[in-house]
Amino acid sequence: MDKWAPFRRLADLPSAQALVELLLTREVPARIEAPYLLPGIDGYFIVAVPLDLLNRASWVAPEAPFDDAELAYLATGQLKTD
């Protein structure tokens, strides 16, 4: 796992963290990179995976952004019942 490749670009940290957690639970190593975050300028976060697992990551990760309920479940492990 020498080389890491950008997998997905996300606008906010909670979504990036949720995607990393999802990939890790499905045995795909992942990390967050933030190369373009500057004070006062909108930046983004990159979720990176090992280059040799890029195809696997695309199979196990959803294309749609996480909604608030999914983020809460990934953060707490509990389903909201109301």
DSSP file (Angstrom, degrees, kcal/mol; ACC not computed):
  #  RESIDUE AA STRUCTURE BP1 BP2  ACC     N-H-->O    O-->H-N    N-H-->O    O-->H-N    TCO  KAPPA ALPHA  PHI   PSI    X-CA   Y-CA   Z-CA
    1    1 A M              0   0    0      0, 0.0     3,-0.0     0, 0.0     0, 0.0   0.000 360.0 360.0 360.0  54.8    0.0    0.0    0.0
    2    2 A D        +     0   0    0      1,-0.1     2,-0.5    48,-0.0     0, 0.0   0.901 360.0  54.1 -78.7 -42.2    2.6    2.5   -1.0
    3    3 A K        -     0   0    0      2,-0.0    48,-2.9     0, 0.0     2,-0.4  -0.821  65.7-162.6-105.2 131.1    0.6    4.6   -3.4
    4    4 A W  E     -A   50   0A   0     -2,-0.5    26,-0.0    46,-0.3    44,-0.0  -0.851   6.7-158.5-107.9 145.3   -2.7    6.2   -2.4
    5    5 A A  E     -A   49   0A   0     44,-3.5    44,-2.3    -2,-0.4     2,-0.2  -0.946  27.4-104.0-123.5 143.5   -5.2    7.5   -5.0
    6    6 A P  E     +A   48   0A   0      0, 0.0    42,-0.2     0, 0.0     3,-0.1  -0.472  38.6 175.1 -62.6 131.5   -7.9   10.1   -4.7
    7    7 A F  E     -     0   0A   0     40,-3.1     2,-0.3     1,-0.4    41,-0.2   0.814  60.2  -2.1-105.3 -49.5  -11.3    8.3   -4.5
    8    8 A R  E     -A   47   0A   0     39,-1.6    39,-2.9     2,-0.0     2,-0.5  -0.999  56.9-139.1-148.4 145.1  -13.9   10.9   -3.9
    9    9 A R  E     -A   46   0A   0     -2,-0.3     2,-0.3    37,-0.2    37,-0.2  -0.911  25.8-175.4-105.8 127.4  -13.9   14.7   -3.3
   10   10 A L  E     -A   45   0A   0     35,-3.3    35,-3.5    -2,-0.5    -2,-0.0  -0.930  27.5-142.1-127.7 148.6  -16.3   16.0   -0.6
   11   11 A A  S    S+     0   0    0     -2,-0.3     2,-0.3    33,-0.2    32,-0.2   0.718  82.5  43.9 -82.0 -21.8  -17.2   19.5    0.5
   12   12 A D  S  > S-     0   0    0      1,-0.1     4,-1.7    33,-0.1     5,-0.1  -0.933  72.1-129.5-132.4 152.3  -17.5   18.8    4.3
   13   13 A L  H  > S+     0   0    0     -2,-0.3     4,-2.9     1,-0.2     5,-0.2   0.887 104.0  57.3 -65.6 -42.8  -15.5   16.9    6.9
   14   14 A P  H  > S+     0   0    0      0, 0.0     4,-2.3     0, 0.0    -1,-0.2   0.902 108.9  47.2 -58.2 -39.3  -18.5   14.9    8.4
   15   15 A S  H  > S+     0   0    0      2,-0.2     4,-2.2     1,-0.2    -2,-0.2   0.901 112.5  49.4 -67.0 -39.6  -19.3   13.4    5.0
   16   16 A A  H  X S+     0   0    0     -4,-1.7     4,-2.2     2,-0.2    -1,-0.2   0.917 111.9  48.4 -64.4 -42.6  -15.6   12.5    4.4
   17   17 A Q  H  X S+     0   0    0     -4,-2.9     4,-2.5     1,-0.2    -2,-0.2   0.897 110.6  51.3 -64.3 -40.2  -15.3   10.9    7.8
   18   18 A A  H  X S+     0   0    0     -4,-2.3     4,-2.4    -5,-0.2    -1,-0.2   0.905 110.1  49.1 -63.7 -41.4  -18.5    8.9    7.2
   19   19 A L  H  X S+     0   0    0     -4,-2.2     4,-2.5     2,-0.2    -2,-0.2   0.906 110.4  50.8 -65.1 -41.3  -17.2    7.6    3.9
   20   20 A V  H  X S+     0   0    0     -4,-2.2     4,-2.8     2,-0.2    -2,-0.2   0.932 110.7  49.3 -61.1 -45.5  -13.9    6.6    5.5
   21   21 A E  H  X S+     0   0    0     -4,-2.5     4,-2.3     1,-0.2    -2,-0.2   0.911 110.8  50.3 -60.7 -42.5  -15.7    4.7    8.2
   22   22 A L  H  X S+     0   0    0     -4,-2.4     4,-1.0     2,-0.2    -1,-0.2   0.934 112.4  46.2 -61.3 -46.5  -17.9    3.0    5.6
   23   23 A L  H ><>S+     0   0    0     -4,-2.5     5,-2.7     1,-0.2     3,-0.5   0.908 111.5  51.9 -63.7 -41.8  -14.8    1.9    3.6
   24   24 A L  H ><5S+     0   0    0     -4,-2.8     3,-1.7     1,-0.2    -1,-0.2   0.891 106.1  53.6 -63.3 -39.2  -12.9    0.8    6.7
   25   25 A T  H 3<5S+     0   0    0     -4,-2.3    -1,-0.2     1,-0.3    -2,-0.2   0.743 108.8  50.9 -67.7 -20.5  -15.9   -1.4    7.8
   26   26 A R  T <<5S-     0   0    0     -4,-1.0    -1,-0.3    -3,-0.5    -2,-0.2   0.074 124.6-104.2-103.7  23.1  -15.8   -3.0    4.3
   27   27 A E  T < 5S+     0   0    0     -3,-1.7    -3,-0.2     1,-0.2    -2,-0.1   0.795  80.4 129.1  63.0  34.8  -12.0   -3.7    4.6
   28   28 A V      < -     0   0    0     -5,-2.7    -1,-0.2    -8,-0.1    -2,-0.2  -0.959  57.7-131.8-115.9 110.9  -10.9   -0.9    2.3
   29   29 A P        +     0   0    0      0, 0.0     2,-0.3     0, 0.0    24,-0.1  -0.342  37.0 171.6 -59.2 140.1   -8.2    1.3    4.0
   30   30 A A        -     0   0    0     19,-0.2     2,-0.3   -10,-0.1    19,-0.2  -0.990  16.4-174.5-150.7 154.6   -9.0    4.9    3.6
   31   31 A R  E     -B   48   0A   0     17,-2.0    17,-2.9    -2,-0.3     2,-0.5  -0.971  25.1-116.2-147.2 161.6   -7.8    8.3    4.8
   32   32 A I  E     -B   47   0A   0     -2,-0.3     2,-0.4    15,-0.2    15,-0.2  -0.854  25.9-172.9-102.6 133.6   -8.8   11.9    4.5
   33   33 A E  E     -B   46   0A   0     13,-3.1    13,-3.5    -2,-0.5     3,-0.1  -0.964   9.8-173.1-122.2 143.7   -6.6   14.5    2.8
   34   34 A A    >   +     0   0    0     -2,-0.4     3,-0.9    11,-0.2    11,-0.1  -0.573  20.6 154.9-134.2  70.7   -7.3   18.2    2.8
   35   35 A P  T 3  S+     0   0    0      0, 0.0    -1,-0.1     0, 0.0    10,-0.1   0.689  73.2  44.0 -75.0 -17.1   -4.7   19.8    0.4
   36   36 A Y  T 3  S+     0   0    0      8,-0.6     2,-0.7    -3,-0.1     9,-0.1   0.041  74.3 125.3-121.1  27.9   -6.7   22.9   -0.5
   37   37 A L    <   +     0   0    0     -3,-0.9     5,-0.1     6,-0.2    -3,-0.1  -0.797  29.3 163.3 -90.6 117.2   -8.2   24.1    2.9
   38   38 A L  B >   -C   41   0B   0     -2,-0.7     3,-2.1     3,-0.7    -2,-0.0  -0.983  46.5 -93.8-129.8 142.5   -7.2   27.7    3.5
   39   39 A P  T 3  S+     0   0    0      0, 0.0     3,-0.1     0, 0.0    -2,-0.0  -0.307 110.8  10.6 -56.0 131.4   -8.8   30.1    5.9
   40   40 A G  T 3  S+     0   0    0      1,-0.2     2,-0.4    -2,-0.0    -3,-0.0   0.432 110.4  96.5  81.6  -1.1  -11.6   32.1    4.3
   41   41 A I  B <  S-C   38   0B   0     -3,-2.1    -3,-0.7    -5,-0.0     2,-0.3  -0.979  79.7-115.9-124.4 132.2  -11.6   30.0    1.1
   42   42 A D        +     0   0    0     -2,-0.4     2,-0.2    -5,-0.1   -31,-0.0  -0.479  46.0 170.6 -65.0 126.0  -14.0   27.2    0.4
   43   43 A G        -     0   0    0     -2,-0.3     2,-0.3   -32,-0.2    -6,-0.2  -0.412  20.2-133.7-118.6-163.1  -12.0   24.0    0.2
   44   44 A Y        -     0   0    0     -2,-0.2    -8,-0.6   -32,-0.0     2,-0.4  -0.969  10.4-121.9-152.5 165.7  -12.8   20.3    0.0
   45   45 A F  E     -A   10   0A   0    -35,-3.5   -35,-3.3    -2,-0.3     2,-0.5  -0.884  18.3-148.8-112.6 142.9  -11.7   17.0    1.5
   46   46 A I  E     -AB   9  33A   0    -13,-3.5   -13,-3.1    -2,-0.4     2,-0.6  -0.952   3.7-150.1-112.9 128.8  -10.4   14.1   -0.5
   47   47 A V  E     -AB   8  32A   0    -39,-2.9   -40,-3.1    -2,-0.5   -39,-1.6  -0.882  23.8-166.4 -93.1 121.7  -11.0   10.5    0.6
   48   48 A A  E     -AB   6  31A   0    -17,-2.9   -17,-2.0    -2,-0.6   -44,-0.0  -0.846  10.6-175.4-113.1 147.0   -8.0    8.5   -0.7
   49   49 A V  E     -A    5   0A   0    -44,-2.3   -44,-3.5    -2,-0.3   -19,-0.2  -0.898  43.6 -76.4-131.5 161.1   -7.6    4.7   -0.9
   50   50 A P  E >   -A    4   0A   0      0, 0.0     3,-2.2     0, 0.0   -46,-0.3  -0.350  44.3-121.7 -58.1 139.6   -4.7    2.5   -1.9
   51   51 A L  G >  S+     0   0    0    -48,-2.9     3,-1.3     1,-0.3     4,-0.3   0.850 111.3  55.0 -53.4 -40.0   -4.3    2.6   -5.6
   52   52 A D  G 3  S+     0   0    0    -49,-0.3    -1,-0.3     1,-0.2     4,-0.2   0.595 109.8  47.6 -74.6  -8.1   -4.7   -1.2   -5.9
   53   53 A L  G <> S+     0   0    0     -3,-2.2     4,-2.3     1,-0.1    -1,-0.2   0.214  77.7 105.7-112.4  13.6   -8.0   -1.0   -4.0
   54   54 A L  H <> S+     0   0    0     -3,-1.3     4,-1.7    -4,-0.2     5,-0.1   0.902  81.7  47.6 -61.5 -43.2   -9.5    1.8   -6.0
   55   55 A N  H  > S+     0   0    0     -4,-0.3     4,-1.2     1,-0.2    -1,-0.2   0.911 111.1  51.1 -65.5 -41.7  -11.9   -0.5   -8.0
   56   56 A R  H  > S+     0   0    0      1,-0.2     4,-1.9     2,-0.2     3,-0.5   0.908 107.3  54.1 -61.5 -41.5  -13.0   -2.2   -4.8
   57   57 A A  H  X S+     0   0    0     -4,-2.3     4,-1.8     1,-0.2    -1,-0.2   0.895 105.2  53.2 -60.5 -40.3  -13.8    1.1   -3.2
   58   58 A S  H  < S+     0   0    0     -4,-1.7    -1,-0.2     1,-0.2    -2,-0.2   0.777 109.5  50.2 -68.3 -24.2  -16.0    2.1   -6.0
   59   59 A W  H  < S+     0   0    0     -4,-1.2    -1,-0.2    -3,-0.5    -2,-0.2   0.851 117.1  37.3 -78.3 -35.5  -18.0   -1.1   -5.6
   60   60 A V  H  < S+     0   0    0     -4,-1.9    -2,-0.2     2,-0.1    -3,-0.1   0.643 103.0  76.9 -95.8 -14.2  -18.6   -0.8   -1.9
   61   61 A A  S  < S-     0   0    0     -4,-1.8     2,-0.1    -5,-0.2   -42,-0.0  -0.776  79.9-117.9-101.7 141.2  -19.1    3.0   -1.5
   62   62 A P        -     0   0    0      0, 0.0     4,-0.1     0, 0.0    -2,-0.1  -0.373   7.9-144.8 -72.2 152.6  -22.3    4.7   -2.4
   63   63 A E  S    S+     0   0    0      2,-0.1    -2,-0.0    -2,-0.1    -5,-0.0   0.811  78.4  79.9 -83.4 -33.4  -22.4    7.4   -5.1
   64   64 A A  S    S-     0   0    0      1,-0.1     3,-0.1     3,-0.0     2,-0.0  -0.421  90.7-104.2 -76.2 149.1  -25.0    9.5   -3.5
   65   65 A P        -     0   0    0      0, 0.0     2,-0.2     0, 0.0    -1,-0.1  -0.327  42.4 -97.7 -67.3 156.4  -24.0   11.9   -0.6
   66   66 A F        -     0   0    0     -4,-0.1     2,-0.2     4,-0.1   -51,-0.1  -0.507  34.6-139.5 -73.2 140.3  -24.9   10.8    2.9
   67   67 A D     >  -     0   0    0     -2,-0.2     4,-2.3    -3,-0.1     3,-0.2  -0.476  32.3 -95.8 -90.9 174.4  -28.1   12.3    4.4
   68   68 A D  H  > S+     0   0    0      1,-0.2     4,-2.3     2,-0.2     5,-0.2   0.857 123.5  53.1 -60.8 -37.7  -28.3   13.5    8.0
   69   69 A A  H  > S+     0   0    0      2,-0.2     4,-2.2     1,-0.2    -1,-0.2   0.902 110.0  47.9 -65.6 -40.4  -29.8   10.2    9.3
   70   70 A E  H  > S+     0   0    0      2,-0.2     4,-2.6     1,-0.2    -2,-0.2   0.903 111.3  50.5 -66.6 -41.1  -27.0    8.2    7.7
   71   71 A L  H  X S+     0   0    0     -4,-2.3     4,-1.9     2,-0.2    -2,-0.2   0.912 111.2  48.8 -62.1 -42.1  -24.4   10.5    9.2
   72   72 A A  H  X S+     0   0    0     -4,-2.3     4,-2.4     2,-0.2     6,-0.4   0.905 112.1  48.8 -64.5 -41.1  -26.0   10.2   12.6
   73   73 A Y  H  X S+     0   0    0     -4,-2.2     4,-3.0     1,-0.2    -2,-0.2   0.924 111.9  48.0 -65.3 -44.1  -26.1    6.4   12.3
   74   74 A L  H  < S+     0   0    0     -4,-2.6    -1,-0.2     1,-0.2    -2,-0.2   0.834 115.8  45.8 -65.7 -31.1  -22.5    6.1   11.2
   75   75 A A  H  < S+     0   0    0     -4,-1.9    -2,-0.2    -5,-0.2    -1,-0.2   0.865 130.8  18.4 -78.0 -37.4  -21.4    8.4   14.1
   76   76 A T  H  < S-     0   0    0     -4,-2.4    -3,-0.2     2,-0.2    -2,-0.2   0.677  88.1-130.5-110.6 -22.6  -23.5    6.7   16.9
   77   77 A G  S  < S+     0   0    0     -4,-3.0     2,-0.4    -5,-0.4    -4,-0.2   0.557  73.0 111.7  79.9   6.8  -24.4    3.3   15.6
   78   78 A Q        -     0   0    0     -6,-0.4     2,-0.4    -5,-0.1    -1,-0.3  -0.923  65.5-130.0-119.4 140.4  -28.0    3.9   16.6
   79   79 A L        -     0   0    0     -2,-0.4     2,-0.5    -3,-0.1    -9,-0.1  -0.680  26.1-122.0 -84.2 138.2  -31.0    4.4   14.4
   80   80 A K        -     0   0    0     -2,-0.4     2,-0.6   -11,-0.1    -7,-0.0  -0.689  28.8-169.1 -80.1 123.9  -33.2    7.4   15.1
   81   81 A T              0   0    0     -2,-0.5    -2,-0.0     1,-0.1    -1,-0.0  -0.945 360.0 360.0-118.9 112.5  -36.7    6.3   15.9
   82   82 A D              0   0    0     -2,-0.6    -1,-0.1     0, 0.0    -2,-0.0   0.334 360.0 360.0-144.2 360.0  -39.4    9.0   16.0
